[in-house]
């Protein structure tokens, strides 16, 4: 091991329980002392400074998502690490693992469903779904068993996506069950993907894609239009599965991370409740402060020099969005949660060609939850110990017991 590699190992062990619980102090050490870090045990280069992360994300010619996000790639560390990319197969293209120009084929197919006008049109329904989940959370809180993850953060994005896909109301619980198969499968770093309920999900997707009619508002109809650009049936099905991860897991983690911040800093609740105009900036700040997708991979197409280090061709590069979002070179007092932070050029939804298509939808969902939550409660209090995800890539909570103090 070289001196630089030893220094990286000293500064950052990705699966140290303390790092999994709070990675931000370790990110700060990397940014200051080893901003392009090689971890030999995992054969990965970590990039942690804001300007470097953005530059790489905007340079698919040298830093490829197709190489970095290839479906057979898994970082060592065991099934508890949640760092394996499981959607797709070597012969099946998926949005997140493609580069321009083929990346645009998939992106155009569903872009219309995520325009500002489309999200605005969907907002009343999103508010209604959020209101119902807040009601459930309040009732369970009154019974002494309210859990923000179980009662609100996990089901709401599923219901919103089901609505966009045109899934009938009587199938929503089944759809929620299917989504769990896909999102939980991301946490397996070894072994074959699970089957069973997943097979039924893909059968349903296949039936809906066969029935797709161009020009309708249903998201299945939009996805099916990609056939005309040479997208295979397998790739259409993989795209549907990817939407479950992109549309559900990210938003669920964002909701739990925001709630964790509100519980940690109770004064934030008063500010947002008393000034609803802060909701949009508070949501942006939650994405920056505790980023739900902490990192994603790229792969080098050629040798690259960066901060005096030489990254060889076909190297795995981890763009650490969570570290970039706490970079004091870009953000004033980055470790503070400022609900009125402006400007806020966070990279919580990525950057460059792969900027998250569903960013507007996700922020609309979180904003709806804040509005409905503070319409129903004076404040939210902790009611037990949270359970954090065990993942280098996805950061959130899988249990967050709370108590709502009603008006």
Secondary structure, DSSP 8 states (H G I E B T S, - for coil): --HHHHHHHHH--TT-HHHHH--HHHHHHHHHH-SEEEETTTTEEEE-SHHHHHHHHT-TTTEEHHHHT-TT---SS-TTS-----SSBTTB--GGG--TTHHHHHHHHHHGGGSHHHHHHHHHHHHHHHHHHHHHHHHHHHTT--BHIIIIIHHHHHHHHHHHHT--GGGHHHHHHHHHHHHHHTT--SS----THHHHHHHHHHHHHHT--TTSS-HHHHHHGGGGGT--HHHHHHHHHHHHIIIIIHHHHHHHHHHHHHHH-HHHHHHHHH-GGGHHHHHHHHHHHT-SB-EEEEEESS-EEETTEEE-TT-EEEEEHHHHTT-TTTSTTTTS--TT-SS----TT--GGG--TTHHHHHHHHHHHHHHHHHHEEEEEE-S--EE---SSB--EEE-BEEEEE-
